[in-house]
Amino acid sequence: MTITLPESLLPTDELDAASRHRLDRVVREAAAIELFRQGRLTHRKLGELLGLDRFETDALLQQHGVDEQSLTADEVHADRATVDA
C-alpha cells in the first residue's frame, strides 16, 4: 500500500529516516484501524498487517477507542492453538 501525502502536510525540513518511519507507522495504523472499523479486516488480519500479537492488537484498539467486534470462530481456534502450543 502506498499513500502519497501532500507536501503541505509534511514538515518543511527534510524527514530523517526515523521520522519517515514514524510517519509511515502512523498512516499505516490509521488506515488499518479504519478498515477494521468497517469490518473489512479481522482482528487477526489487523495484527498481522501491523506486526502485532493478539494482546498488542487489543491494546492498540483500546488506545484508539475502538470497540472490539466479535471474534470469528477461526480466530478463536487460532488463539486456542497458540495457547495450547
C-alpha positions, -999 to 999 in steps of 0.1 A, spaced: 0 0 0 14 34 -9 -1 67 3 12 100 -10 7 129 13 6 164 0 38 184 6 18 209 27 12 182 53 49 173 57 74 192 78 93 219 60 127 203 67 138 170 53 124 140 71 152 118 86 148 80 85 133 78 120 107 105 113 98 89 80 94 55 97 71 70 124 50 88 98 47 56 78 36 37 110 10 63 120 -5 63 85 -5 25 83 -21 22 117 -48 47 108 -57 30 76 -57 -5 92 -78 6 121 -104 22 98 -105 -10 77 -111 -29 110 -139 -5 120 -155 -11 86 -154 -48 92 -130 -53 62 -102 -66 84 -105 -92 111 -87 -87 144 -62 -113 134 -55 -97 100 -52 -63 117 -25 -77 139 -7 -94 110 -7 -62 89 8 -42 118 31 -69 130 14 -72 164 4 -101 185 -31 -105 199 -25 -86 231 -7 -57 213 -36 -55 188 -61 -53 217 -40 -26 233 -38 -6 201 -76 -8 196 -82 2 231 -57 32 227 -77 44 197 -111 38 214 -122 11 190 -147 -14 204 -138 -50 197 -161 -68 173 -169 -104 179 -141 -128 171 -148 -153 143 -147 -190 150 -114 -192 131 -98 -166 153 -109 -183 185 -95 -216 172 -62 -199 162 -60 -183 196 -66 -216 213 -39 -233 192 -15 -206 202 -23 -210 239 -21 -248 236 14 -247 219 
